[in-house]
Amino acid sequence: MKLPIGLSDFRELRQGEYYFVDKSPLIPEIINAGAKTVLIPRPRRFGKTLNLSMVRYFLEYCEGEEREEREKLFHGLAIKGMDELNDHFGRYPVIFLTLKDLKGNKFEDFFVKITWLIIEEFERHCLKVEEVISNRQEQKVFERIREGEADENLYEGSLRLLSSLLSRAYGVNPVILIDEYDTPVHSAYVNGYYKETIAFMRGLLSGAFKDNPSLFKAVITGILRVAKESIFSGLNNLGVYTILDEKFSDCFGFTTEEVKEILSVYDLDNRFTEVNRWYNGYDFGGTVIFNPWSIINFTDRRVTKHYWANTSSNDLVRELIREGSDRLREDMEKLLRNEAFESEIDENIAFQNLKNSEKNVYSLLFFSGYLKCVEQRIEEDTLICKLMIPNGEVRYVYRDIISAWVEESFESRKLKAMLKGLTEGNIDLFSRLLNEFVITTLSFFDTKGKNPEAVYQAFILGALLNLSKDYNVSSNRELGYGRYDVLVLPKEKERLAVVMELKSITGFYEEAPEKAIEDALLQIESRGYTKELKAKGYEKILKLAVVSDGKKVWVVEGE
């Protein structure tokens, strides 16, 4: 069975006989929700677009052959056994907008793109609604929007007009589905046209949802709840269900049972422990959730790597961490040491205040999937979460941020020379420049904490990631009879491979560095790392003990 990599259209997925994790119980949850308009924020690549597409195919008006075809799409799914939903199937006109591609360098770019989406919806429904236009003024406004000749004010009111016309045309109120509503807001913040975009989105969404009598249900998805800017100003029947809420908790992303079923279908049962370490770590309203994009890609390629982290730019996250306060940097240290820290979490993100408040930065990282909450409590109506990095994949993002910071802090020429020394086996050059690197760079983080080796290792890995074009750099994975600290494997096996064991005198040894060096080299030998690498075709292997006291580094080659 094919895997639906990159597919977000429910009909294409079902008709193409792709593997499908049944999320159809989402539909009755939406229909039965007390709020007329439901906002469901989730991290990117957690199935939001596909789920809204599924909702659309179930609810959107259809008859005749089209109805029969739609019914087939849901055969075998849980929702087919829910008889009380029969009256809702194929009954409602649907307005569907996905804003996930509405990015640009200026407001004019955004405005052109969103007006075209609106025009397409007007065009899709025009034959039906033209029959019920009641007066010349309404006809004039309809045509100006449809022809792309309307001003901002008319486009802001366009969804309200279209929903009114559809209600008259079908004799039943329509459903409005808006996917990734905050993508243009995020883009506007990064590119400097934030105020204009917020103003337009406020007008568009308020027009569609505020006291709209021509509305059955509305579902909005995104990553964040952007409410401080009053983007949902005055909506008195808006239900917001974030990753902290139990409702909808298992509808986006894969549960543990769903992941195990996928691995079983594709004969990967024995890889669950590895998959769990890389892609687990999310808790949505008390439900353990895996990143679905990464699970599908792993199942297809059968290799654990950072799939989710590479699907979009992490520029904002990088900027916020690198330009953050001293407290934020201290908290980043804790993350690198696999420790947790506490912060207030605000469900209402204020973009314009991001750089002025650690709370907002951590809230953005949490709701975007870059942090997880392992414990929570309420203090005077304020949510306090204990936060950590969710999993191995997301740890890569932080390593990547460190790598970029290292490259800026340590002259690029010297960094390249240091890495060349390592890959060519010039230990004296590598050791000399690594010591300079420690003096100029490593002092940024506390190497005298509870786990200095973890901090030190993160920085070494940050530097080594610059080798990724020609080498695979990894850490803390099983090899031979143990878990190595750092492994640098050339993509061309005739080149030199490097195994590193890191020791910190400050954190573990009270003795002089000689004892730490001896133990590190003995560990490489006793755990059979070299033997297994040779079995995999690597003949040239460099064994290095790398020992630090936080101010100086000793690099010694093993025999």
Helices and strands as residue ranges (DSSP letters): H 10-15, H 26-31, E 37-41, H 48-59, H 64-73, G 78-81, G 83-88, E 94-98, H 107-129, G 130-132, H 136-146, H 152-156, H 158-170, E 175-179, H 183-191, H 194-209, E 217-222, E 238-240, E 254-255, H 256-265, G 269-271, H 272-279, E 282-284, E 287-290, H 292-301, G 308-310, H 315-322, H 326-336, E 341-344, G 351-356, H 358-367, E 372-379, E 382-388, H 392-409, H 412-423, H 427-440, G 442-444, H 452-464, G 465-467, E 471-475, E 478-479, E 482-483, E 486-490, E 497-504, H 513-526, H 529-535, E 541-548, E 553-557
